[in-house]
Structures are given as C-alpha cells and as structure tokens.
Amino acid sequence: MKELISNEKTRDTIENIMMAMGIIGPFAALPQLYKVYMTHGHMAEGVSMVTWLLYAVTATCWSIYGLVFGRRAVFISNGLTAVIDTLVVFKLFLLGCGF
C-alpha cells in the first residue's frame, strides 16, 4: 500500500501522538478493574468474563502483531490493554463469575 504521508517529520509526529494515545487509551478500562477488585465482587455481577476474555485475547494478538512487524504504538497500547483486561478476567475467575 502506498504511504499517504511521505514527510518524515509529519510521520514522526503522528507516531508520537499515537504512542501517547496508546499509553492513555488502555486506562479507560481502569474503572472496570477498580470495580471488580475494590468492591470485593459486590459490583462484579454484571461484568461479563467472556467479553473481557475476548478483549484480552484480541489485545494480545494485536500486541504480538505490533512486536513482529515493528509497530511500536500497536505493541505498547495493546500490551497495556492485554495486561489490564487479563487482570479483570483473573479477578472475575477468582470471584466465580464464570462463563
């Protein structure tokens, strides 16, 4: 596929912006993580383990893709997302909120 932006400085700027977004974005899941860890399961009833497991698997696959193909922003953002999503799944498993 032909590159849409050939200017190296512009490409670097976009890469840096996406790196920042890749670090900030995964933290959107922190309220859910807090909900399942800090409420001792009282608020975890409506949380779907299947959904969070699929999120974790998808993020892990994208992180591997980013690593293999040298896409730093993809690797970092999805790596962070996979960790947070896996923590949610782990706690849901411990609480017995199965499939």
Contacts in CASP RR format, 6 or more apart in sequence:
PFRMAT RR
TARGET T0000
AUTHOR 0000-0000-0000
METHOD contacts of the structure
MODEL  1
MKELISNEKTRDTIENIMMAMGIIGPFAALPQLYKVYMTHGHMAEGVSMV
TWLLYAVTATCWSIYGLVFGRRAVFISNGLTAVIDTLVVFKLFLLGCGF
5 11 0 8 1.000
5 14 0 8 1.000
15 72 0 8 1.000
15 73 0 8 1.000
18 73 0 8 1.000
18 77 0 8 1.000
19 72 0 8 1.000
19 73 0 8 1.000
19 76 0 8 1.000
21 73 0 8 1.000
21 77 0 8 1.000
22 73 0 8 1.000
22 76 0 8 1.000
22 77 0 8 1.000
22 80 0 8 1.000
23 76 0 8 1.000
23 77 0 8 1.000
23 80 0 8 1.000
25 77 0 8 1.000
25 80 0 8 1.000
25 81 0 8 1.000
26 77 0 8 1.000
26 79 0 8 1.000
26 80 0 8 1.000
26 81 0 8 1.000
26 83 0 8 1.000
26 84 0 8 1.000
27 80 0 8 1.000
27 84 0 8 1.000
29 55 0 8 1.000
29 81 0 8 1.000
29 84 0 8 1.000
29 85 0 8 1.000
29 88 0 8 1.000
30 84 0 8 1.000
32 47 0 8 1.000
32 52 0 8 1.000
32 88 0 8 1.000
33 84 0 8 1.000
33 87 0 8 1.000
33 88 0 8 1.000
33 91 0 8 1.000
35 43 0 8 1.000
35 44 0 8 1.000
35 47 0 8 1.000
36 43 0 8 1.000
36 44 0 8 1.000
36 47 0 8 1.000
36 88 0 8 1.000
36 91 0 8 1.000
36 92 0 8 1.000
36 95 0 8 1.000
37 87 0 8 1.000
37 91 0 8 1.000
41 95 0 8 1.000
44 91 0 8 1.000
44 92 0 8 1.000
44 95 0 8 1.000
44 97 0 8 1.000
45 97 0 8 1.000
46 97 0 8 1.000
47 88 0 8 1.000
47 92 0 8 1.000
47 97 0 8 1.000
49 89 0 8 1.000
49 92 0 8 1.000
49 93 0 8 1.000
49 97 0 8 1.000
49 98 0 8 1.000
49 99 0 8 1.000
50 99 0 8 1.000
52 85 0 8 1.000
52 88 0 8 1.000
52 89 0 8 1.000
52 92 0 8 1.000
53 85 0 8 1.000
53 89 0 8 1.000
55 81 0 8 1.000
55 85 0 8 1.000
56 82 0 8 1.000
56 85 0 8 1.000
56 86 0 8 1.000
56 88 0 8 1.000
56 89 0 8 1.000
59 78 0 8 1.000
59 79 0 8 1.000
59 81 0 8 1.000
59 82 0 8 1.000
59 85 0 8 1.000
60 78 0 8 1.000
60 79 0 8 1.000
60 82 0 8 1.000
62 74 0 8 1.000
62 78 0 8 1.000
63 74 0 8 1.000
63 75 0 8 1.000
63 78 0 8 1.000
63 79 0 8 1.000
63 81 0 8 1.000
63 82 0 8 1.000
65 71 0 8 1.000
65 74 0 8 1.000
66 72 0 8 1.000
66 74 0 8 1.000
66 75 0 8 1.000
66 78 0 8 1.000
67 75 0 8 1.000
92 98 0 8 1.000
END
